[in-house]
Amino acid sequence: MKILLAHNYYRSSAPSGEDAVFRGERALLEGAGHEVIPFERHNDDIDESTLRRRWVLALEGAWSRQSYDEIAALIGRHRPDVAHFHNTFPLISPSAYAACQDNGVPVVQTLHNYRLICANALLLRDGKPCEACVGTSLLPALRYRCYRGSLPATGAIVWMLARNRWHGTYRRLVDRYIALTRFAAGRLVAGGLPVERMTVKPNFLDAPPAAAETRETFAIYVGRLSDEKGVRTLLRAWATNRSLPLKILGDGPLRAELANAAARQGLPIELLGQRPKDEVLRLMRRAALQIVPSECYEGFPMVILEAFACGTPVVASNIGSLAEIVEHERTGLLFAPGDAEDLASKVQSLANSPARLTYGHAARAVFEEKYTAERNLSMLLDIYQQIQQETTQ
């Protein structure tokens, strides 16, 4: 099968998990013998040095004639069977869908976030979930300046969404949307995307680590150190949970605050910063449990797949997709988001319970059932074949 695989990379100074998923799916398809025709753009190439360039970027983010022409030419040269888009914002734009449809190539769009229904793509405002624009107008986004805290920048996003809604782009030009979880699919449909074109396919982990049988008595957090990730709640929980050491891996705007507070209170917390992936996985395999205390709607955190592959149970917030991925009292425990007392209680009960090993074995079994490369490839090819059949009928 020939697959046109397209992605707009984020800036190299702020890499995204979407970039890694795109690379992973490309390698997966190529490894299975399929021909991948890449179409890639990079945000490092964006020139915002003048007001004129910023206005051009805003207009082209809504509909880029250049992307249309380049995709059409690529199709003419290679005649792909299907086109699969990951991130299209801002350099590729929805015009790429039209280039595919005008040239008889069915379109798949993976929705890694909520970009098509939310100006900041996260359904997040002031560190908390926000659905003010879901199923309504985009005026709240302008009111709260939801993208970069800027009215002009938010206006550009609102224009992109409004322009393509008016023209029916999202309903007519995409044959199949892929959401990462049922929760995400539900919010995206509530925001106006067609339910009949929505499919759920999770992320996957290639070359997973082996599950570990022996454990040490520490917990682990891996992720960005920012407010919406629940790290302040994590810190408060450890003020009453001093018997279990906590290793924090990652960086972000709250790192200094967390380090100072942990030192001031004498908490058994070690902030290790950004570490190489192999070191993260070694620690994950040794940890008694992993904590995902997010207070936002996560997409599909790869750290949970890594924990499951390692056979490490997860204590996660009972919010959004996390409550779907982590099965309470099977692969881990769920706690009330933002509730430090409940988090501390859940961590203590799991750390001191023989069920921790049972949960770890179940996590590995769930990984092998749902999240392997082989399972993902099968699901992906099924989607491609289905839309090929539907568009040729």
N, C-alpha and C positions, 0 to 999 in steps of 0.2 A: 504494500500500500504506500502511496505517496502522500505525505502530510506536510502542508505548509504550517509551520509552527512559528508564531509571532509573539514577541514580548518587548515591552519598553522597560529597560532596566532602570532601577533607582540609582541615585548618585552613589558613587563608590565610597563616599564619606558616610553614607547612611544606608548600608546594604539591607535588603529586605529578604525575608523568608521566601517571598514570591520568586525572587531571582533564583534561589536554590531549588525550588520546586520545578521551575521551568527547565533548569539545567538537568535536573533529575529525570524529568519526563522525556526530554530529548535523548538522553543517554539510554533510557529504558527502551524507547522505540527503535533507536538505531541498533541497540544490542540484540533486538529481536528480529533484525533483518529488514526493517522498514526504511524507506527513503525519507529523510527529513529535509525539508527545504526551509532553512531558517530566514526569518525576517526580524532583525533586531535593531532597536534604537536605544540610546543611552542618555540619561538625563545629565551626564557630565558634559554633553555637547550643547546644552541649552545656554543661550546667550541672553541674559537679562540686564545687560549693561546700560541700556537706554530705555526710556519710556516707550519709544516706538517698537523696540524689540519685544517688550512685555505685552504690548497690545497685539502684535502679530502672533505671539505665542498663544494668547487667549483665544484669538479667532481660529487659529489652526487647531487648537485643542478641541474645538467643537466640530470642526470638519476640515481636514487637511487635503487639499487637492494633490499635494505632492505625494502623500501616502497612497491615495487612490491610484495615481498613475504608476507608482512604483510596484504596488501589489498587482495591479492589472498586468504590468509587463512581466512580473515574476510568474504569474499564472500562465501567460502566453508561452513562456519558455519551458515551463516544467509540467504543466497540466496536472496539478495535484488532485487527489481524490477528495480531500477535505482540508479545510483551513481551521486551525485551532489557535485561538488567541488567549493570552494570559493578560498581562497589563497592557492597556492601549493608551494610557494617559501619561503625558500630554502629547507626545510626538507622533504616535500612530493615528490616533483618533478614530471615531466610529465610521469615518469614510472608508476605512479598510473593509468593513463588512459589505458595503455597497459594491466595492470593486470585486469582491468574491461572488456575490449574488449576480452581478451583471455578467459575470463570466462563467456561470454555471457551477460554482464550487460551494458546497454547503458549509455553514459556519458553526463552529463550537466556541463558546466563550466560558472559560473558567472564572468564577467570581471569588477571588481570594478575600475580598472585603466588600463593603457596602457602597462603593463609589457610584453606582448607578441610581442610588436612592438617597444619598447623603453627601453633602458638600465636603465633609472632611473624611468620608469613606469609612468611618469607624462607629457611627451611631454613638458618639461620645461628646459630651460637653461638660466642662469644669470637672473632669475626672470621673464622671458618672455616665451611665447609659442615657441616651437621649433619642427619642423617636418623634420629635416635634414635626419633622418633615415627612414621616412615613405615612403614605396614603393621603397626604394633604398637599399644600403648596410648598414651595421652597423659600417662602418669605422669612420663616424663622432663621434660616441659615444666614440671610442677609442681615437680619436684626442682630444676631449674635456674632457675626463675622467669623463663621465657623472654620474657615480655611486660613490658617496662618495668622488669625486675628486681624485680617486685613479685609476691608470692604471691597477694594478693587479685585483682590485675588479671589475672594469668595464670589464676587459678581461674575468672574470668568467661569468658575465652575458651574454656577447657577445657569449661566447662558448656555454652556455645553449641554447640561441636562435638559433644560427647557427647550432648546432648539431641537434636540433629537427626540424628545417626547412629542412635540408638535408634529414632527415629520414621521412619527411612527417607527423610528429607527430600531428601537429596542424590541418592538413587538413584531416587526416584519423581516428584519434583516439578519436575525440570529436564529438559527434552526434549533440549537440546543444550548441551554445554560447548564453549567456544572456548579452546584453549590457544595461546600465541603461538609456540611452537616444538615440534618433536617431542620434544626433551629434556624440556621442562616437562610435556608430555602424559604421558610415561613415568613421571615421578615422581608426578604426580597420580593416575594409574591405580594405581601401586604403593601409594599412600596410601589407596586404597579407592574412588575414583570409577569409574563404569562405563565400560569401554573402548568399548563400542558407542555411547556417546553423546558421545564425544570427537572433536572436529575441530580441526585446526591451521589457524589464519589469522594471519598476522603483522600487525604494525603497518604503517602507511603514512605517507607524507610528502606533504602537500598543498603545492602551489605550490613545488616544489623549486628550489633555485638551479641555475644552469647550471654545468656542469663547466668547470674552468679548464684551460687548456693550458700556461700558464707557472707555474712554481713557484719558491719561495724555499727556502733551505737551513735550515729549522727544523722541529722536530716540535711537535705540539700534544697536550695532554691537556685534555679538557672533562668536568667532573663534580664530584661531591662529594669533598671532601678528608677522607676517613675511612679507617680502617684496612682495612676489608673491600674497599675499592676498589683496594687495592694500591699506594697512593701512596708508602708507605715503600720498597717494592721499586723503584718508579720512581726515587726519590731515590738509592738505592744503585746502580742501573744507571748513573745519570748521573755517578757518581764515577769511572767508567771510560770514560765516553762524552763527554768534554769537547769534542770537536770539533763537535758538533751542538747549537745552541741549542734550548732547550725552553721553550715558552710554556704555562703552566698557567692555565686558566680555570675558576673555580669557587671555592666557599668550603666551610668545614666545620671541624670541631674540630682538625684537624691543620695548619691553615694557618700558624699562628705557628711551629710546630715545623719545618715544611718551609722557611719563609722563613729562619729562623735557621740551619738546617743548610746551606742553599744558600749563604748569605752567608759562613758560617764556613769552608766548603770552597772557596769561590771558584768555584762551579759556574755554567755558563752557563744558569741557570734564571730565568725571569721569571714571577712570580706576579701575574696581572692581576685576580684576584677575579672576582666576578659581572659579566658584561658583557651588554649587550643582544643579542638573538638575531641581528640583522643584522650586528653586529660579529663575533660568534662565527663566523657563516657566511663572512664576508669572510676571516677568518684561516684558517678551515678550507680555503677554496679556494686559499689561497696556500701552505699547509703542504706539506712534502715527504711527510709521513705523520702519521697519528694513532695514539695509543697508548691501549688500553683494558686496563689491567693488573689487572682485578678478580680477587679471590681468593674471591668468593662466587658463588652461582648468580644471575646477572642474569636479568631477565625478557626484555625485548627493547629494549636501549638505543637511544633515538632518535638519539643521537650517531653511532651506526654508520650508520643510514640517511642522516643528513645528510652524513657523510663519503662514503658511496657516491654520493650524488647529486652531490657536488662532484667526484667522480672522484679522491678521496684514498684511497690504500691504508691499511689498518689493521693494526697489530701488536697482537694481542690474546692474552690468556691462553687456554691450551688447557683450558678448564673449562666444563662445563655448556652452556648455549645459545650461548655465544660461539664454541665450536668448531664449531657448526652454521651460524652466521650468516656468519662469516669463513672463507672457503675457503682453506686453506693453499696458498700458491704459486699462487693465482689472483687473489683480491681482497686479499691481504695475507699475513701470516705469523703463525703461532701459536708461543707459547713456553710453557715449563713454568711454571705459576702459582707465584708467590713466589720464582722463581729469577732474581735480579738479573743474574747472569752471562749466562744464556741470553737475557734480555730485551736486554741491551746488545749481545750478539752479533747478534741478529735485527735490531735497529735499525740497527746499523752496516752489515750486509750489504744491507739494503733501501735505506738512504740512499745507498749508494755503487754501487748496481746499476742498469743500464739497465732491468731488469725492473720497476722502480718505476712507470714510465710505463705499461707493459703491464698491471700490476695495477690501476692507476688507471682505465684504459679498461674493464677487465673489471668493476670495481666499479660504474661507471656503467651498464654493460650489464645487470648483475644488478639494479640498482635499477629500471631501466626495465622489466625482465621481471617482477619480483615485488612491488615496493613502491610503485607509483604509486597515486594515489587511484582511478583507473579500474579497476585490477586489484582493489583492495580492495573497491570497491563491488560488482563482479561476484561476488566470493566471498561477501560478506555477503548479498546477495539470494538467492544459491543456497542458503545455509543456511536463510534464512527460508522459502523455497519448499519445501525438503525437509521441514522439520518441520511445515509446514502440511499437506502431503500425508500424512505419516505419522500425524498426529493425527486426520485425517478419514477414514482407511481403516477 
